[in-house]
Amino acid sequence: MSTVAAAATAGAPLSAAAAAAHNTSNHHPTADELYQKSTDHYAGQNGADRNAELAFQYLQQAADQDHAEALYNIGVCWEYGQGGAPRTDAKEAVQCYQRAAQLENVLAYKALGYCYQCGVGGLKVDYERALELYQQAANAGLPAGIYSVGYCYESGQGVTAPDQERAVELYQRAAELGHATAYKALGYCYRLGRGVDQDLNKAKEYYELGAQAGNLDAIHNLAVMYQNGEGMGDDGPHLESAMELYQLAARYGHRGSQYNLGRCYHFGSADGTVPVDLDQAVKYYTLAANAGLASAMCNLAVCWQHGWGVPMEEGETDEALERRQYETAISWYEKAIERGNVMAMLNLGSYYLELHGKGEMNLGEAELVRAVQVLEQAAAAGNADALFLLSECFQEGLKTDGTDAEDPIVVLEQDHEKGDLLCHEAANGGSEAAQRREETNQLSLV
């Protein structure tokens, strides 16, 4: 037992210093004190070392005492697995937001609304409840809440029907309060004439405000306007400015800008402002593809298929490089197809048929069946070129090459009537190859 504790037990009078020490030893930090300790350790201020794990512990203790701000902030930590949280736990985040909202924390209204809107943490998607929470945040003056109510009106989520004019009103209110995403939303509305008369100059102005506020979508959309020459008057496209903006957004992970940079370097510009650079194209396609953008996956697969911007590894043989190109292209096509990319379906089917026609890569039944399957998927999605390729398969029949050890396996029986029918449908659907084939057939008949 300490001297101070012993003296207190014995009932002896305490000195002023001893009394202070005794009171401190029995002091239980309040929720506000714990929250402040958390803030200090996150920021490394007021003599506290920067320590996210310790800060998280203090934040949890404050939350356990129903500190509304702590509950909201620890919810953010759990949702994103940041700020010293041991893992990502969306369900724990939702519980924290719910308790913080009960304590009328405005930021929690917004966060919990998003959870209902997107079905986070096991919540059932509930647009009406999301709108209610967003409205509570908006009523409290939170710009993000006002913007989110506007988005609900624009998208029709939680309301009887979309109301573009009402959405614009709310975006303008949020923008007046400096909300960066509201600037971007207004730029979008003015660019396309949604809820307002189309005005490309105003669209550019709002995108510029959003870009200045750091909104990556605004930076990207402004770049698109520069690239297309929208809102530029007689000046026309300004590709240099577009490239600078794309690079800025891409640097911070905007996958749309990464993809557009890939396309710019892939195809170059007619005026020579951007030269063709396939190494750079593959670099940016890869960044966007790894971020989950299906169109980038498809274009990256095309580059691998043709060996564009793909360096040979040290000690790699030509045969090994060819195999690596094939396998990587197939992998990226399949990933794009998983995300519903129709062009990837067409390209994969075409690639397999091309290799089969050349007798390369020893394609078997599985690859040819997959070729037909993805072409059928693309055709069902309205791609006329996929219909034409299917018509060619029926015209010629499709079977494996076979070997000395086994007979060819028939994947598609030859069927001229079906082939002609599909070719006609493809021609009507706009396939130029099918139209040329039909013209050739008509000339043959004459």
C-alpha positions, 0 to 999 in steps of 0.5 A, spaced: 500 500 500 502 506 498 504 512 503 498 516 501 493 510 501 496 508 508 495 515 511 488 515 508 486 509 511 489 510 518 485 517 518 491 521 518 491 528 516 493 529 509 498 534 506 496 539 500 500 535 495 498 528 498 491 530 498 492 532 490 495 525 489 490 522 492 484 525 488 488 524 482 489 517 483 481 516 484 480 520 478 476 517 472 477 521 466 470 524 463 468 522 456 470 529 454 477 528 457 478 521 453 476 524 447 481 530 448 486 524 449 484 521 443 485 527 439 491 529 442 494 522 440 491 522 433 495 529 432 501 528 436 499 535 440 499 537 447 505 533 449 502 527 446 506 522 442 502 521 435 499 514 436 493 511 432 492 505 436 493 509 443 488 514 440 483 509 438 483 506 445 481 512 448 476 514 443 473 507 444 473 509 452 469 515 450 464 512 446 463 507 451 461 513 455 456 515 450 460 521 447 456 522 441 462 525 437 467 519 439 461 514 437 461 517 430 468 517 429 470 510 432 464 508 427 468 511 421 474 507 424 471 501 424 468 502 417 474 503 413 479 500 418 483 506 419 485 510 425 488 504 429 482 500 428 484 493 428 480 491 422 474 493 418 468 491 421 462 495 417 457 492 422 460 495 428 461 501 424 453 501 423 452 500 431 456 506 432 453 510 427 446 508 430 448 510 437 451 517 435 444 518 431 440 517 437 444 522 441 443 527 435 450 527 432 449 530 425 455 527 422 452 520 424 445 522 421 449 523 414 453 516 415 447 512 417 443 515 411 449 512 407 449 505 410 441 505 409 442 507 401 448 502 400 446 496 404 452 497 409 454 493 415 448 488 413 443 493 413 437 492 408 437 497 402 432 502 405 432 509 400 426 512 404 430 511 411 436 514 408 432 520 405 430 521 412 436 521 415 439 525 410 434 530 411 435 530 419 442 532 417 440 537 412 435 540 417 441 541 422 445 545 416 450 540 414 452 541 407 453 534 406 446 532 408 443 537 403 447 535 397 445 527 399 438 530 399 439 533 392 442 526 390 436 522 392 431 527 388 436 527 382 436 519 382 429 518 385 431 514 391 426 514 397 422 519 393 415 518 389 419 520 382 425 524 380 425 531 381 431 534 377 429 541 379 429 540 386 435 537 386 439 543 383 436 547 388 439 543 393 445 542 390 446 550 389 444 550 397 450 546 398 454 549 394 453 556 397 456 552 403 462 550 400 460 543 398 465 540 393 461 535 391 455 539 390 459 544 385 461 537 381 453 535 381 452 542 379 457 542 373 454 535 371 447 538 371 449 544 367 453 540 362 447 536 360 441 540 362 438 536 367 434 540 371 436 547 368 437 549 361 444 547 358 449 552 359 457 549 358 460 556 361 456 555 367 458 547 367 465 549 366 465 554 372 462 549 377 467 544 375 472 549 376 470 551 383 469 543 385 476 542 382 479 548 386 476 544 392 479 538 391 474 534 388 477 529 383 470 528 379 470 535 378 477 535 376 476 529 371 470 532 368 473 539 367 479 535 363 473 532 359 471 539 357 477 541 355 479 535 351 472 536 347 473 543 347 466 544 351 465 551 354 471 554 350 468 558 345 472 559 339 478 556 342 476 549 341 479 543 345 485 544 349 489 537 350 494 540 354 490 543 359 486 536 359 492 532 360 494 536 366 488 535 369 487 528 368 494 527 371 492 531 377 486 526 378 490 520 376 495 521 381 490 521 387 487 515 384 481 517 380 480 511 375 477 515 370 482 519 369 487 514 369 483 510 363 483 517 359 490 518 360 491 510 357 487 512 351 490 518 350 497 515 350 494 509 346 491 513 340 495 519 341 492 526 338 491 528 331 495 534 332 501 531 335 500 534 342 500 527 345 504 522 341 503 515 341 506 512 347 504 504 348 508 504 355 504 509 358 498 507 355 499 500 359 501 503 365 495 507 366 490 502 363 493 497 369 492 503 374 485 503 372 484 496 371 487 494 378 482 500 381 476 495 378 474 499 371 472 494 366 473 498 360 480 499 362 481 491 363 478 490 356 483 495 353 489 492 357 487 486 355 488 488 347 495 491 349 497 484 352 494 480 346 498 484 341 504 485 345 503 493 345 507 496 351 509 489 354 516 488 355 520 482 355 523 480 361 530 478 363 532 471 360 525 470 357 524 466 350 520 469 345 515 462 346 515 464 353 513 471 352 508 469 347 505 465 352 505 470 358 501 475 353 496 470 351 495 468 359 495 475 361 490 478 355 485 472 357 485 473 364 484 481 363 478 479 358 475 475 363 475 480 369 472 485 364 467 480 362 465 479 370 463 486 370 459 486 364 463 489 359 460 487 352 466 489 348 471 484 352 466 479 350 466 480 343 474 481 343 475 474 347 470 470 342 474 473 336 481 472 339 479 465 341 477 464 334 483 468 331 488 463 334 484 457 332 484 459 325 491 460 325 492 453 329 496 457 335 496 456 342 493 449 342 486 451 343 481 445 345 474 444 346 473 448 353 476 455 349 472 454 343 466 453 347 467 459 351 468 463 345 461 461 343 458 463 350 461 470 350 459 471 343 452 469 345 453 474 351 455 480 347 450 478 341 444 478 347 447 485 349 445 488 342 452 487 339 452 486 332 459 484 330 458 478 335 452 476 331 456 476 325 462 472 328 457 467 330 454 467 323 461 465 321 461 460 326 455 456 323 457 457 316 463 454 317 462 449 323 466 449 329 471 444 331 477 442 335 483 441 330 484 434 333 490 430 333 493 423 331 490 420 338 483 423 338 478 425 333 476 433 332 470 435 337 465 438 334 463 445 338 458 447 333 455 443 327 455 447 320 448 450 319 448 455 313 441 457 314 442 459 321 448 462 319 445 466 313 439 468 318 444 471 324 448 475 318 442 478 316 440 480 323 447 483 324 447 487 318 440 490 320 444 491 327 449 495 324 455 490 323 459 493 317 462 486 316 455 483 316 453 488 311 459 487 306 458 479 307 451 480 305 453 485 299 458 479 297 452 474 297 448 478 293 453 479 287 454 472 287 447 471 286 447 475 280 
